[in-house]
Amino acid sequence: MPVEVRVFCGLESCIPGARSGEPMWVDIKAGESGRALLARLNIPEEKAFSFLVNGVRRDLTVGLADGDRVAVFPAVGGG
């Protein structure tokens, strides 16, 4: 089943061909966890500071469903 994934602020370098903020569709198994999705995308868990599903911050144990929209952000600094 497909989920839409967007990665930001350098995390795209973990995924060949990915671009920051651009949607990509990833086929996963029903109920697959956010943690498993990160592993599938070669994103180290410690780099994923914010993990959002359908616009809501969730922990990596959340089970994903068909058509979910996932966004992953690293920790970023600012002034």
C-alpha positions in Angstrom: 0.0 0.0 0.0 1.3 3.5 -0.8 2.2 6.3 1.6 3.3 9.7 0.6 6.7 10.7 2.1 8.4 14.1 2.2 11.8 14.6 3.8 13.5 17.9 4.6 16.7 19.8 5.5 19.3 17.3 4.3 17.5 14.0 5.0 17.0 13.7 1.2 20.7 12.8 0.9 19.8 9.4 2.5 17.5 8.5 -0.4 18.9 8.3 -3.9 16.9 10.7 -6.2 15.0 12.3 -3.4 14.6 16.1 -3.2 13.8 18.1 -0.1 10.1 18.7 0.3 9.1 16.8 -2.8 6.6 14.0 -2.4 7.5 10.4 -3.1 5.3 7.4 -2.9 6.6 4.4 -0.9 4.9 1.0 -0.9 4.7 -0.4 2.6 2.9 -3.3 4.4 -0.3 -2.4 6.2 0.4 -1.3 9.7 4.2 -0.9 9.1 5.7 1.3 11.8 7.3 4.7 11.2 10.6 3.1 12.5 10.4 0.4 9.7 9.7 3.1 7.1 12.8 5.1 8.1 14.8 1.9 7.9 13.4 1.2 4.4 14.5 4.7 3.4 17.9 4.4 4.9 17.3 7.3 7.3 19.1 6.8 10.6 16.5 7.0 13.4 18.6 9.5 15.4 18.4 12.0 12.5 14.6 12.0 12.4 13.8 14.6 15.0 10.2 15.2 13.9 8.0 12.5 12.4 4.6 13.7 11.3 1.7 11.6 10.0 -1.1 13.5 8.3 0.2 16.7 9.9 0.3 15.4 13.5 3.6 14.7 15.3 3.8 11.0 16.1 6.4 8.6 17.6 8.1 6.0 15.4 6.0 3.2 16.8 2.9 4.5 15.0 1.4 2.0 12.4 0.9 3.6 9.0 -2.2 3.2 6.8 -2.9 3.4 3.1 -2.5 6.9 1.8 -1.0 8.4 4.9 1.1 11.5 4.4 4.4 11.4 6.2 6.9 14.2 6.7 10.3 13.7 8.3 12.5 16.6 9.6 15.9 16.6 11.3 16.8 18.8 14.2 17.6 22.2 12.9 19.2 25.2 14.6 18.3 28.8 14.1 18.6 32.2 15.5 
